[in-house]
Amino acid sequence: MASASTRWARTALLILGLAAFVPGADARTLRFGNDGDANSMDPHSRNETFLLAFTHHIYEPLVRRNRALQLEGALATSWRQVEPTRIRIQLRPNVVFHDGTPFDADDVVFSIERAAGPGSNLQGHFASFQQVAKVDPLTVEFVTKYPDPVFVDKLSQIAIMSKAWSEKHGAQRSADLTKREENYATRNANGTGPFMLKSREPDVKTVLVVNPKWWDKPEHNLTEIEFSVVANDATRVAALLSGNLDFVYTVPPQDVARIAQTPGLKILQGPELRIVYFGFDQARDELLESNVKGKNPFKDVRVRRAFFQAIDVEAIRNRVMRGQSTPTALMIAPGLNGYMKEVDRRPPYDPEAARRLLAEAGYPNGFEVGMDCPNDRYINDEQICQASVAMLARIGVKVNLNAQTRAKYFAKILGPQFNTSFYMLGWTPGATYDVHNVFEPLMQTRNAATRKGAFNVGGWSNKRFDELTDLIEQETDKTKRDAMIAEAHRIHIDDVSHIPLHQQALVWAVRANVEIPQPADNWFALRYAQIK
């Protein structure tokens, strides 16, 4: 009888349609797999780590993060604060897009306005932004509404596109993925980055090749990158074990030990800066998906606290995550500016107390509610949601789980109407590595005009929290700023505006001859990859 690994390998070959691994073949083609796709080649279409990391191999920002996550110039060579609200940026000369078009200030102005405009999912980075203007072909100037000490850091997430190419192909604005829109930039790309798009089969395979005219000196030795979407955990692991993948981005916790013990493979592991959490619709007067009519149970803090105390995060860590998570009460992970250990205290798991809280709130028999969850975005996301559904059932709450692929899931909950009642989401403040990049987009009151609260899906609103977040954005005195951060954390915890679950573990798997740096923000920078 064939071994389990042999059977898995055969399954992987059948499903993936990949050629068997042949030692000595083009060893500089990196084949990597993930459980979900990047969904679009438009770098402004979604504020999501995987999509941004993938498209930033093709496109580049003005500034980028190096191996140590320190800010450095990319398409910008220097920047300086001319005035408290005015920043002048010098652009890199002699850079060309993949189609040979020269890069200049017009492309920067176009791209910034595009990323801040309709259809873009990156508008949350532009709360302080007022305007950008061309000074000369290699100089641009940004004006902010107020002093923003981390404005340049935010630009590390904003890719620069060719104005001429975008206009030629009718892609002047980003196609709104929440409305399932598409334009030419959804399936095609033209950047300045180290790799060029060779082919694109959505939800199947995307191939990148080296850009021979890249302005920077390559630190990788790749000739091609083949990215395959392999949704099934067992199939993805089988493809790695059989030699058909060199790099797996999402590793199932149950397979970590097996991979680590397999000759020729290795596990890259560490704490990720992402917090995974649940949120409630607290904005509507009546939930979209509930048997409670005429009112919204989640407007009552007792109901929110009941949900919090009914979910056993230790059981999730031990049984679902196989120890690969760290429970938290905060929406920011250790190691980031603004994390405070002394405030990180979760209320105890207590289903009896949760039942009492529900009864006090007027729901002695519980109620029914819908829940949205991705099944290919976070580690064991659907399994976490399933476990939580069972836990909430113990206090009389019937949760109807709707688990979908990230494309459908994000389109539903992040659309203009935020069509969800109870949901899972994860967040890494990757632009600034600061708590303000958690407070402003996730928790400040939603305001389309100011672009604040862009990812506040549940619509939680607290006036004092908003005031603190605005002050934190501009305060340079660390002692004063830390005191404001601590107060904001306590407001969030006391009001149970969300249910933080855990800091997700960061686990990748690679072949032994592959070297890829693994930063804590889970951003895969294949411009550093080496195949030996």
Rosetta blueprint (number, residue, H / E / L):
1 M L
2 A L
3 S L
4 A H
5 S H
6 T H
7 R H
8 W H
9 A H
10 R H
11 T H
12 A H
13 L H
14 L H
15 I H
16 L H
17 G L
18 L L
19 A L
20 A L
21 F L
22 V L
23 P L
24 G L
25 A L
26 D L
27 A L
28 R L
29 T E
30 L E
31 R E
32 F E
33 G E
34 N E
35 D L
36 G L
37 D L
38 A L
39 N L
40 S L
41 M L
42 D L
43 P L
44 H L
45 S L
46 R L
47 N L
48 E L
49 T H
50 F H
51 L H
52 L H
53 A H
54 F H
55 T H
56 H L
57 H L
58 I L
59 Y L
60 E E
61 P E
62 L L
63 V E
64 R E
65 R E
66 N L
67 R L
68 A L
69 L L
70 Q L
71 L E
72 E E
73 G E
74 A L
75 L L
76 A E
77 T E
78 S E
79 W E
80 R E
81 Q E
82 V E
83 E E
84 P L
85 T L
86 R E
87 I E
88 R E
89 I E
90 Q E
91 L E
92 R L
93 P L
94 N L
95 V L
96 V E
97 F L
98 H L
99 D L
100 G L
101 T L
102 P E
103 F L
104 D L
105 A H
106 D H
107 D H
108 V H
109 V H
110 F H
111 S H
112 I H
113 E H
114 R H
115 A H
116 A L
117 G L
118 P L
119 G L
120 S L
121 N L
122 L L
123 Q H
124 G H
125 H H
126 F H
127 A L
128 S L
129 F E
130 Q E
131 Q E
132 V E
133 A E
134 K E
135 V E
136 D E
137 P L
138 L L
139 T E
140 V E
141 E E
142 F E
143 V E
144 T E
145 K L
146 Y L
147 P L
148 D L
149 P L
150 V L
151 F H
152 V H
153 D H
154 K H
155 L H
156 S H
157 Q H
158 I L
159 A E
160 I E
161 M L
162 S L
163 K H
164 A H
165 W H
166 S H
167 E H
168 K H
169 H L
170 G L
171 A L
172 Q L
173 R L
174 S L
175 A L
176 D L
177 L H
178 T H
179 K H
180 R L
181 E L
182 E L
183 N L
184 Y H
185 A H
186 T H
187 R H
188 N L
189 A L
190 N L
191 G L
192 T L
193 G L
194 P L
195 F E
196 M E
197 L E
198 K E
199 S E
200 R E
201 E E
202 P L
203 D L
204 V L
205 K E
206 T E
207 V E
208 L E
209 V E
210 V E
211 N L
212 P L
213 K L
214 W L
215 W L
216 D L
217 K L
218 P L
219 E L
220 H L
221 N L
222 L L
223 T L
224 E E
225 I E
226 E E
227 F E
228 S E
229 V E
230 V L
231 A L
232 N L
233 D H
234 A H
235 T H
236 R H
237 V H
238 A H
239 A H
240 L H
241 L H
242 S L
243 G L
244 N L
245 L L
246 D L
247 F E
248 V E
249 Y L
250 T L
251 V L
252 P L
253 P H
254 Q H
255 D H
256 V H
257 A H
258 R H
259 I H
260 A H
261 Q L
262 T L
263 P L
264 G L
265 L E
266 K E
267 I E
268 L E
269 Q E
270 G E
271 P E
272 E E
273 L E
274 R E
275 I E
276 V E
277 Y E
278 F E
279 G E
280 F E
281 D L
282 Q L
283 A L
284 R L
285 D L
286 E L
287 L L
288 L L
289 E L
290 S E
291 N L
292 V L
293 K L
294 G L
295 K L
296 N L
297 P H
298 F H
299 K H
300 D L
301 V H
302 R H
303 V H
304 R H
305 R H
306 A H
307 F H
308 F H
309 Q H
310 A H
311 I L
312 D L
313 V H
314 E H
315 A H
316 I H
317 R H
318 N H
319 R H
320 V H
321 M L
322 R L
323 G L
324 Q L
325 S E
326 T E
327 P E
328 T L
329 A L
330 L L
331 M L
332 I L
333 A L
334 P L
335 G L
336 L L
337 N E
338 G L
339 Y L
340 M L
341 K H
342 E H
343 V H
344 D L
345 R L
346 R L
347 P L
348 P L
349 Y L
350 D L
351 P H
352 E H
353 A H
354 A H
355 R H
356 R H
357 L H
358 L H
359 A H
360 E H
361 A L
362 G L
363 Y L
364 P L
365 N L
366 G L
367 F L
368 E E
369 V E
370 G E
371 M E
372 D E
373 C E
374 P E
375 N L
376 D L
377 R L
378 Y L
379 I L
380 N L
381 D H
382 E H
383 Q H
384 I H
385 C H
386 Q H
387 A H
388 S H
389 V H
390 A H
391 M H
392 L H
393 A H
394 R L
395 I L
396 G L
397 V L
398 K E
399 V E
400 N E
401 L E
402 N E
403 A E
404 Q E
405 T L
406 R H
407 A H
408 K H
409 Y H
410 F H
411 A H
412 K H
413 I H
414 L L
415 G L
416 P L
417 Q L
418 F L
419 N L
420 T L
421 S L
422 F E
423 Y E
424 M E
425 L E
426 G E
427 W E
428 T L
429 P L
430 G L
431 A L
432 T L
433 Y L
434 D E
435 V L
436 H H
437 N H
438 V H
439 F H
440 E H
441 P H
442 L H
443 M H
444 Q L
445 T L
446 R L
447 N E
448 A L
449 A L
450 T L
451 R L
452 K E
453 G L
454 A L
455 F L
456 N L
457 V L
458 G L
459 G L
460 W L
461 S L
462 N L
463 K H
464 R H
465 F H
466 D H
467 E H
468 L H
469 T H
470 D H
471 L H
472 I H
473 E H
474 Q H
475 E L
476 T L
477 D L
478 K H
479 T H
480 K H
481 R H
482 D H
483 A H
484 M H
485 I H
486 A H
487 E H
488 A H
489 H H
490 R H
491 I H
492 H H
493 I H
494 D H
495 D H
496 V L
497 S L
498 H E
499 I E
500 P E
501 L E
502 H E
503 Q E
504 Q E
505 A E
506 L E
507 V E
508 W E
509 A E
510 V E
511 R E
512 A L
513 N L
514 V E
515 E E
516 I L
517 P L
518 Q L
519 P L
520 A L
521 D L
522 N L
523 W L
524 F L
525 A L
526 L H
527 R H
528 Y H
529 A L
530 Q E
531 I E
532 K L
